Amino acid sequence: MVLGDSYASGTGAGAYQDGTAGNCWRSNNSYGEVVAARLRAAGGLGSFANVSCSGAATADLSRPFKDRPAQLDALKRDTSLVLLTVGTNDIDYATYGGMCLQADCTGAPTEAILARLPQMGSNVTALLTEIDKRSPDARIVLVGYGRQVSTSDNPPGAPLDPVCGAGILTAAERREGNKVADGLDATLKSAVTAAHRKGISVTYASPFSKPETFAGHALCEAGTPFLRGFDALAPGQEGPEAVFHPNQQGQAALATLVRV
């Protein structure tokens, strides 16, 4: 079972499932689908459902969203595995990212989004509790977001996405944006710890835990990017929803975090 937002659905990774392009953006290249294929090949997968949807906040999983049934209603008493990514829409992370690109997100905007992290953490812990209530035998894997952009200036001579162009993401914005990314990761880790205390079987799969896979692959770094930038704005592409989202290689990297 896959639940969650655009990182879970695979917005930006292409190969979208019928009827999901332009709304939930559910990709056959998403980490959940990659994990499912791996389990299927090993003969360890029975039924499988992917109900994740781009734009979903924690509260949206318990109610109809984008004319689709509540994601949590797909859970069964005998569900054995739940893959989940959620939280950024609780703090309007996409709006913050847009501000970094179009204006100046340093200072007050950064402090405002950091102030919303504790409530997001409480929301995620409550969601994990509800998932456990509906599927008490399920193992839950909460997959994190990692960093979207470099922590430093552009590497000289590297071919980079136009999002890394002069005056678009300043060095100060990169530093403060990564402060938010780091805080988001720490908050999700704390939410999982709080769920553990309640006896919930949940693990946190953070991109920060596997630097050998993810280091150098954020936007504006020298390695092959794992994320979409302004390339997503080209004609025929997904548009703004896919900016700062994992591409096919990024989703494949996220799948390596899931140990099942």
C-alpha positions in Angstrom: 0.0 0.0 0.0 1.3 3.4 -0.9 -0.1 6.6 0.7 0.9 10.2 0.7 1.7 13.2 -1.5 3.6 14.1 -4.6 6.9 12.5 -3.5 5.0 9.2 -2.9 2.9 9.5 -6.1 6.0 10.2 -8.3 5.1 13.7 -9.6 8.0 14.5 -12.0 9.0 10.9 -12.7 6.9 10.3 -15.8 5.0 7.2 -16.9 1.8 8.3 -15.2 -1.0 5.9 -14.6 -4.2 6.4 -16.6 -6.3 9.2 -15.4 -3.7 10.6 -12.9 -1.7 13.1 -15.1 -2.8 16.6 -14.2 -4.2 15.6 -10.8 -2.6 13.0 -8.6 0.4 12.5 -11.0 0.8 8.8 -10.0 3.9 7.4 -11.7 4.8 3.9 -12.5 8.4 5.0 -11.7 7.6 6.1 -8.1 9.5 4.5 -5.3 6.4 2.6 -4.2 5.9 1.0 -7.6 9.6 0.2 -7.8 9.5 -1.5 -4.3 6.3 -3.3 -5.4 8.0 -4.6 -8.5 10.9 -5.8 -6.4 8.6 -7.7 -4.0 6.6 -9.1 -6.9 9.7 -10.5 -8.6 10.7 -12.1 -5.3 7.3 -13.7 -4.9 6.6 -11.7 -1.8 3.7 -9.5 -2.9 0.1 -10.3 -2.8 -2.4 -7.5 -3.5 -1.0 -4.0 -3.9 -2.7 -0.6 -4.0 -1.2 2.9 -4.7 -3.6 5.6 -3.7 -1.1 8.4 -3.2 -1.9 11.8 -4.7 0.0 15.0 -5.4 -0.8 17.9 -3.1 -2.1 15.8 -0.2 -1.5 17.0 3.3 -1.9 14.7 6.3 -5.5 15.8 6.8 -6.3 15.0 3.2 -5.6 11.3 3.6 -8.7 10.9 5.8 -11.2 12.7 3.4 -12.0 12.7 -0.3 -9.3 14.6 -2.2 -9.2 15.7 -5.9 -12.5 13.7 -6.4 -10.9 10.5 -5.2 -11.8 8.5 -2.1 -10.0 9.1 1.2 -6.6 7.4 1.0 -7.0 5.8 4.4 -10.1 4.0 3.3 -7.9 1.8 1.2 -6.3 0.3 4.3 -7.5 -3.1 5.4 -7.2 -5.0 8.6 -4.8 -7.4 6.9 -2.6 -4.8 5.2 1.0 -5.8 5.9 3.0 -3.0 4.5 2.4 0.8 4.1 4.8 3.1 2.3 4.2 6.7 3.1 5.6 10.2 2.3 3.7 13.2 3.7 4.2 16.4 5.6 5.3 19.2 3.2 1.8 20.2 2.2 1.1 20.8 5.9 3.6 23.6 5.9 3.1 24.9 2.3 6.6 23.9 1.3 5.8 24.3 -2.4 4.8 27.9 -1.8 8.0 28.6 0.1 10.0 27.0 -2.8 8.2 29.3 -5.3 9.1 32.3 -3.2 12.7 31.3 -3.2 12.6 31.1 -7.0 10.6 34.3 -7.7 11.5 36.6 -4.8 13.5 36.4 -1.6 12.6 33.6 0.9 15.3 34.4 3.4 14.6 35.8 6.9 10.9 36.0 7.9 9.6 33.5 5.3 12.1 30.9 6.4 11.4 31.5 10.1 7.6 31.2 9.4 7.9 27.8 7.8 10.3 26.5 10.5 7.7 27.6 13.1 5.1 25.3 11.5 7.3 22.2 11.7 6.2 21.1 15.3 2.5 21.0 14.3 3.4 19.1 11.2 5.2 16.6 13.3 2.2 16.1 15.5 0.0 15.7 12.5 2.3 13.0 11.1 2.4 11.1 14.4 -1.4 11.2 14.6 -1.6 9.9 11.0 0.7 7.0 11.8 -1.5 6.3 14.8 -4.6 6.1 12.6 -2.9 3.9 10.1 -1.9 1.5 12.9 -5.5 1.5 14.2 -6.9 0.6 10.8 -4.1 -1.9 9.9 -2.7 -3.1 13.2 -0.4 -5.7 11.6 1.1 -3.4 9.0 4.7 -2.4 9.0 4.9 1.3 8.1 7.8 2.9 6.3 7.8 6.7 6.3 10.1 7.9 3.4 11.7 11.3 3.8 12.3 14.1 1.3 16.0 15.0 1.6 17.5 18.1 0.1 16.4 19.6 -3.1 19.2 22.0 -3.9 22.9 22.4 -3.3 24.1 23.9 0.0 26.8 26.0 -1.9 27.4 27.9 -5.1 27.3 26.3 -8.5 30.2 24.0 -9.2 32.3 25.5 -12.0 31.9 23.9 -15.4 29.1 21.6 -14.5 26.0 21.4 -16.8 23.2 22.6 -14.6 19.4 23.1 -14.9 18.3 26.7 -15.5 16.9 26.8 -12.0 20.5 27.2 -10.9 21.0 30.4 -13.0 22.3 33.6 -11.6 19.9 35.5 -9.4 17.4 32.7 -9.1 18.5 30.8 -6.1 21.0 32.9 -4.2 23.6 31.4 -1.8 21.6 32.8 1.2 18.4 31.2 -0.1 20.1 27.9 -0.6 21.4 28.0 3.0 18.1 28.9 4.5 16.2 26.5 2.2 18.4 23.7 3.3 17.8 24.7 6.9 14.1 24.0 6.2 14.9 20.7 4.5 17.0 19.6 7.5 14.3 20.7 9.9 11.7 18.8 7.9 13.8 15.7 8.1 14.4 16.0 11.8 10.7 16.6 12.4 9.7 13.5 10.5 12.3 11.5 12.5 10.9 12.8 15.7 7.3 11.9 14.6 8.4 8.3 14.0 10.1 8.2 17.5 6.8 9.5 19.0 4.9 6.7 17.2 7.4 4.1 18.4 6.6 5.1 21.9 3.0 4.2 21.2 4.0 0.7 20.0 3.5 1.4 16.3 5.7 -0.5 13.9 7.2 2.3 11.8 10.6 3.0 10.4 11.9 6.2 9.0 13.8 6.0 5.6 15.7 9.2 5.2 17.8 10.2 2.2 20.2 11.7 4.7 20.9 8.2 6.0 22.4 7.1 2.7 24.8 9.9 1.6 26.7 7.6 -0.7 23.5 7.4 -2.9 22.2 11.0 -2.6 25.2 13.2 -2.1 26.0 15.3 -5.2 22.7 14.7 -6.9 20.5 17.6 -5.6 19.9 20.4 -8.1 22.9 22.7 -8.7 25.4 19.9 -7.8 27.9 18.3 -10.1 26.3 14.8 -10.2 23.4 13.8 -12.3 20.4 15.5 -10.7 17.8 13.3 -9.0 15.3 16.1 -9.1 13.4 18.2 -11.7 14.1 21.8 -12.1 13.0 24.3 -14.7 13.0 21.4 -17.3 9.6 20.6 -15.9 8.3 23.9 -17.3 9.1 23.1 -20.9 6.2 22.5 -23.3 4.6 19.1 -22.8 6.1 18.6 -19.4 4.2 18.6 -16.0 4.7 22.2 -15.2 5.4 23.9 -11.8 4.0 21.0 -9.8 7.1 18.9 -10.7 9.8 21.5 -9.9 11.9 20.3 -7.0 10.5 16.8 -7.3 12.4 13.5 -7.9 12.8 12.4 -11.5 12.9 8.7 -12.4 16.5 8.3 -11.0 15.5 10.1 -7.8 12.6 7.9 -7.3 14.7 4.8 -7.9 17.2 6.1 -5.3 14.3 6.6 -2.8 13.3 3.0 -3.4 16.7 1.8 -2.2 15.9 3.3 1.2 13.0 0.9 1.7 14.1 -2.4 3.3 11.3 -5.0 3.1 
